[in-house]
Amino acid sequence: MITVGFDAKRFFFNRTGLGNYSRDLIRVLELYYPENNYLKYTPKLNSSVLFEKENDETIRLPQTKLDKFFPALWRSCGIVSDLKNDHVDLFHGLTGEIPHGLNTREIKSVVTIHDLIFLRYPDLYKPIDRWIYNKKFRFAVTNSDRIIAISEQTKSDIINYYNIPENKIEVIYQGCHPCFKEPKSQAQKDVLRQQYNLPDEFLLSVGSIEKRKNVLQIVKAMHDIDIPLLIIGKETPYLNEIKTFIAAHKLEDKIIIKQGFTVEELSTIYAMASIFIYPSIFEGFGIPIIEALYSGTPIITTNSGVFPEAGGPSSYYIDPSDVEEINAAIKTILTDTQLKTLMIQQGLRYAQKFNDEKIASDLIDCYKFLL
């Protein structure tokens, strides 16, 4: 039996992205390797109840008045005393950070690095944010005992940007919420369609509506597509650019923009969609692609970077800057029933690469290697 401590701030506070990764990773470990202790360290709990088991005895909060008053300081160094008191064998920083002082307390450490987009595309970030991210990530990859990269793309970036030895880095993929793997009945789809006034057929885009996700290119490709596009994601100022284009080209009837779905509702929407379209410029991995694979929905995505790694051989790859190529891909899949069926079948097979049991096994092997 081993005791693993997790930096669980994002576990409790982030609804998507890093939060989903944290919750899913701990879930699969608890499911497949319940003999171990998994402790979740967080500066405070979120009142929005992202986590169901509020009375979970594995949750650890700051204990002293000083640590409660300076939670960021506790997370960066004070936490180490608590880890030692809890007899933690290994600390896993789930979101690119580890505290100072682990080595002096003989606590092994693993850090997950999701992406280094702030280094690849610095213009997308404020200078102060780039400086903070770079400082935290550089410390984590230099001082951790093992690094988990969520893709080969991220592993390559860690080596290139931080000059880290390749043998210190291990690629362990992400999974997705189990509800995406559950078949959806027609009744489930009909209820959701009526509840949210969704069309009978639609194309789907999911992800924060920001410039890097490149959703405007899909909107531009919709000029002669017969079924509407449903865009789901957190709104940013980039949405104003999209809305301006929609109004200028009279596409209001073809574009639906929504947010606020539960993960269960979202998984049903994926299964309802005719095609999932994800022409992002760059990602560390791209969980929405895995969600679409498991949902049995054909995928159109970017032809470079991590996307072929996530989408596998059955997805349809395009140049994300080429509107006509996106348009042609949509038409091809909508009109070629045989191709669509093949994409779904092969996609489901490829998705097994990201199943829970394999991810949990890889994680435990990584921990045991250090211990």
C-alpha positions in Angstrom: 0.0 0.0 0.0 1.2 3.5 -0.8 0.0 6.9 0.2 -0.2 9.5 -2.6 -0.8 13.2 -2.0 -2.4 15.3 -4.8 -2.4 19.0 -5.4 -6.2 19.1 -5.7 -7.0 22.8 -6.0 -8.1 22.4 -9.6 -10.0 19.2 -8.6 -12.4 21.3 -6.6 -12.4 24.6 -8.4 -12.1 24.0 -12.2 -15.2 22.8 -14.0 -13.4 21.9 -17.2 -9.8 21.3 -18.4 -7.5 20.9 -15.4 -10.4 20.1 -13.1 -11.6 17.3 -15.3 -8.1 15.8 -15.6 -7.7 15.9 -11.8 -11.0 14.4 -11.0 -10.8 11.7 -13.6 -7.2 10.7 -12.7 -8.1 10.2 -9.0 -11.3 8.5 -9.9 -9.6 5.8 -11.9 -6.9 5.2 -9.3 -9.6 4.8 -6.6 -11.6 2.5 -8.8 -8.8 0.1 -10.0 -6.3 0.4 -7.1 -8.4 1.0 -4.0 -5.8 -0.5 -1.6 -3.8 2.7 -1.7 -4.5 6.0 0.1 -5.2 9.0 -2.1 -5.2 12.3 -0.2 -6.5 15.5 -1.8 -4.8 18.7 -0.6 -6.7 21.9 -1.3 -6.4 25.4 0.2 -10.2 25.5 0.6 -13.4 23.8 -0.7 -15.6 25.2 -3.4 -19.2 26.1 -2.4 -20.4 25.2 -5.9 -20.0 21.5 -4.9 -18.0 20.3 -7.9 -17.2 17.3 -5.8 -20.0 15.2 -4.4 -18.3 13.7 -1.3 -17.9 16.8 0.8 -17.2 14.8 3.9 -14.6 12.6 2.2 -11.9 11.8 4.8 -9.2 12.0 2.1 -9.6 15.8 1.8 -6.8 17.8 3.5 -7.1 21.5 4.2 -4.6 24.0 5.8 -4.6 23.5 9.6 -2.7 26.4 11.2 -3.9 30.0 11.3 -0.9 31.1 9.2 -1.6 28.5 6.5 -5.3 29.4 6.4 -4.5 33.1 6.1 -1.9 32.6 3.4 -3.3 29.6 1.3 -1.0 30.3 -1.6 2.1 30.1 0.6 0.8 26.9 2.1 0.3 25.4 -1.3 3.8 26.3 -2.4 5.8 25.2 0.7 3.8 24.9 4.0 2.0 21.9 2.6 5.2 19.8 2.9 4.9 19.6 6.7 1.3 18.3 6.3 2.5 15.7 3.7 5.1 14.5 6.1 2.6 14.3 9.0 0.3 12.3 6.8 3.1 9.8 5.9 2.7 10.6 2.2 5.1 8.5 0.1 4.7 10.5 -3.1 3.2 13.8 -4.1 1.6 14.3 -7.5 1.3 17.8 -8.8 -1.6 17.4 -11.2 -1.4 20.8 -12.9 2.2 21.8 -13.5 3.2 22.7 -10.0 4.9 21.0 -7.0 5.7 22.6 -3.6 9.2 23.5 -2.5 11.0 21.3 0.0 9.8 17.8 -1.0 13.3 16.5 -1.5 14.4 17.6 2.0 11.5 15.6 3.5 12.3 12.6 1.4 9.0 12.7 -0.4 9.1 11.6 -4.0 7.3 13.8 -6.6 5.6 13.5 -9.9 4.3 16.5 -11.9 1.9 16.4 -14.9 2.6 19.0 -17.6 -0.4 19.5 -19.9 1.0 22.0 -22.4 3.5 24.8 -22.9 1.3 26.9 -25.1 2.3 30.1 -23.2 5.8 29.5 -24.7 4.7 28.5 -28.2 2.2 31.3 -28.5 3.3 34.0 -26.1 1.1 36.7 -27.7 -2.0 34.9 -26.4 -0.9 35.5 -22.8 -0.2 38.6 -20.6 3.5 39.1 -19.8 3.0 38.6 -16.1 1.1 35.4 -16.7 3.9 34.0 -18.9 6.4 34.9 -16.3 4.5 33.1 -13.5 3.8 30.0 -15.6 7.4 29.8 -16.7 8.7 30.1 -13.2 6.4 27.5 -11.8 6.8 25.0 -14.7 10.6 25.3 -14.8 10.8 24.7 -11.1 8.5 21.7 -11.3 10.2 19.9 -14.3 13.6 20.6 -12.8 12.9 19.4 -9.3 10.3 16.6 -9.7 11.5 13.0 -9.7 9.3 12.1 -12.7 7.3 14.1 -15.3 4.1 13.0 -16.8 3.3 14.5 -20.2 -0.2 14.1 -21.5 1.0 13.6 -25.1 4.0 13.0 -27.2 3.6 16.6 -28.3 3.9 17.9 -24.8 6.8 15.6 -24.1 8.7 17.0 -27.1 8.0 20.6 -25.9 9.3 19.9 -22.4 12.5 18.6 -23.9 12.9 21.4 -26.3 11.9 24.4 -24.1 13.4 23.2 -20.8 16.2 20.9 -21.9 14.9 18.0 -19.7 16.3 14.5 -20.4 13.9 12.4 -22.3 14.2 9.5 -19.9 12.7 11.6 -17.1 9.4 12.1 -18.9 6.7 9.6 -19.4 3.6 10.0 -21.6 0.4 8.9 -19.9 -2.7 9.9 -21.8 -5.9 11.4 -20.3 -9.2 9.7 -20.3 -12.6 11.3 -20.2 -15.7 11.2 -18.0 -17.4 7.8 -18.0 -20.7 9.2 -19.1 -19.3 9.7 -22.6 -18.8 5.9 -22.9 -22.4 5.1 -22.0 -24.8 4.5 -25.0 -27.6 7.1 -25.2 -31.2 6.1 -25.9 -33.4 8.0 -28.4 -35.6 9.0 -25.4 -32.6 10.7 -23.7 -31.8 12.6 -26.9 -35.5 13.6 -27.4 -35.8 14.9 -23.8 -32.7 17.0 -24.2 -33.7 18.2 -27.7 -37.0 19.5 -26.4 -35.5 20.9 -23.2 -33.0 23.1 -25.0 -34.8 23.5 -28.3 -32.1 21.8 -30.3 -32.5 21.0 -34.0 -32.9 17.4 -35.3 -29.5 17.5 -36.9 -26.5 19.7 -36.1 -22.7 20.0 -36.2 -21.0 20.5 -32.9 -18.0 22.5 -31.6 -17.1 22.3 -27.9 -14.4 24.2 -26.0 -13.7 27.7 -24.6 -14.7 30.2 -27.3 -11.2 31.8 -27.6 -9.0 32.6 -30.5 -6.8 29.6 -30.2 -9.8 27.2 -30.6 -10.4 28.8 -34.1 -14.2 28.5 -34.1 -14.6 31.4 -36.4 -13.2 29.2 -39.2 -16.0 26.8 -38.7 -18.6 29.6 -38.8 -17.0 30.9 -42.1 -17.3 27.4 -43.5 -21.1 27.3 -42.9 -22.1 29.5 -45.8 -23.7 26.7 -47.9 -24.1 23.9 -45.2 -27.7 22.8 -44.8 -27.6 21.9 -41.1 -26.8 24.3 -38.2 -23.7 24.5 -36.1 -24.0 24.3 -32.3 -21.1 26.0 -30.4 -20.8 25.2 -26.7 -18.2 26.8 -24.5 -17.1 29.5 -22.1 -17.4 32.9 -23.7 -14.4 35.2 -24.1 -14.1 38.6 -26.0 -13.3 36.5 -29.2 -17.0 35.7 -29.3 -17.7 39.3 -30.3 -15.7 38.7 -33.5 -17.7 35.6 -34.2 -21.0 37.4 -33.6 -20.0 40.3 -35.9 -19.3 37.8 -38.7 -22.6 36.0 -38.2 -24.5 39.2 -38.4 -22.6 40.6 -41.4 -23.2 37.3 -43.4 -26.8 36.7 -42.1 -25.9 33.3 -40.6 -28.1 33.7 -37.5 -30.3 30.7 -38.5 -27.2 28.5 -38.9 -25.3 29.2 -35.7 -26.5 28.3 -32.2 -24.3 29.4 -29.2 -25.0 27.9 -25.8 -23.2 27.1 -22.5 -24.0 25.8 -19.0 -24.7 22.1 -19.7 -23.9 19.4 -17.1 -21.4 16.8 -18.2 -24.2 14.3 -18.5 -26.1 16.6 -20.8 -23.0 17.4 -22.8 -22.3 13.7 -23.4 -25.8 13.2 -24.8 -25.3 16.2 -27.1 -22.1 14.7 -28.4 -24.0 11.5 -29.3 -26.7 13.6 -31.0 -24.3 15.5 -33.2 -23.7 14.6 -36.9 -20.1 15.7 -36.8 -17.8 17.1 -34.1 -15.5 19.9 -35.5 -12.3 20.9 -33.6 -9.9 23.1 -35.8 -7.9 24.3 -32.8 -4.5 25.9 -33.6 -2.7 24.1 -30.7 -3.5 21.9 -27.7 -1.6 19.9 -25.2 -3.9 17.0 -25.9 -7.6 17.7 -26.7 -10.0 15.9 -24.5 -13.0 16.9 -26.6 -11.6 14.7 -29.3 -11.6 11.7 -26.9 -15.1 12.5 -25.8 -16.3 12.5 -29.4 -14.5 9.2 -30.2 -16.3 7.5 -27.3 -19.6 9.1 -28.3 -19.5 7.6 -31.7 -19.3 11.0 -33.5 -17.2 11.6 -36.6 -14.4 14.1 -36.0 -12.9 16.9 -38.2 -9.8 18.3 -36.6 -6.4 19.8 -37.2 -3.8 17.9 -39.3 -0.8 18.7 -37.2 0.6 18.8 -33.6 -1.2 16.6 -31.1 -4.4 16.2 -33.0 -3.6 13.1 -35.1 -2.2 11.6 -31.9 -5.6 12.1 -30.1 -7.9 11.5 -33.1 -6.3 8.4 -34.5 -6.5 7.1 -38.1 -10.2 7.4 -38.5 -10.6 11.2 -38.0 -10.8 13.6 -40.9 -7.8 16.0 -40.8 -7.8 19.6 -42.2 -5.7 22.7 -42.4 -7.3 24.8 -39.6 -6.7 28.0 -41.6 -8.4 26.7 -44.7 -12.1 27.5 -44.6 -12.9 25.7 -47.9 -11.1 22.6 -46.7 -13.3 22.6 -43.6 -16.4 23.1 -45.7 -15.4 20.2 -48.0 -14.8 17.9 -45.1 -18.2 18.6 -43.6 -19.9 17.9 -46.9 -18.0 14.8 -47.5 -18.9 13.2 -44.2 -22.5 14.3 -44.4 -23.0 12.8 -47.8 -20.9 9.6 -47.5 -22.7 7.2 -45.2 -20.2 4.5 -45.6 -17.3 6.8 -44.7 -19.2 8.1 -41.6 -19.9 4.5 -40.4 -16.3 3.6 -40.8 -15.1 6.7 -38.9 -17.4 5.8 -36.0 -16.4 2.2 -35.8 -12.7 2.8 -36.1 -12.9 5.7 -33.8 -14.4 3.6 -31.0 -11.7 1.0 -31.4 -8.9 3.7 -31.3 -10.5 5.2 -28.1 -9.7 2.1 -26.1 -6.2 3.5 -26.1 -7.5 5.9 -23.5 -9.6 3.6 -21.4 -9.6 3.9 -17.6 -7.9 0.7 -16.7 -4.9 1.3 -18.9 -4.5 4.9 -17.6 -4.7 3.7 -14.0 -2.2 0.9 -14.6 0.3 3.3 -16.2 0.0 5.8 -13.3 0.6 3.1 -10.7 3.6 1.8 -12.6 5.0 5.3 -12.7 4.5 5.7 -8.9 6.0 2.3 -8.1 9.0 3.0 -10.4 9.9 5.9 -8.0 9.2 4.1 -4.8 
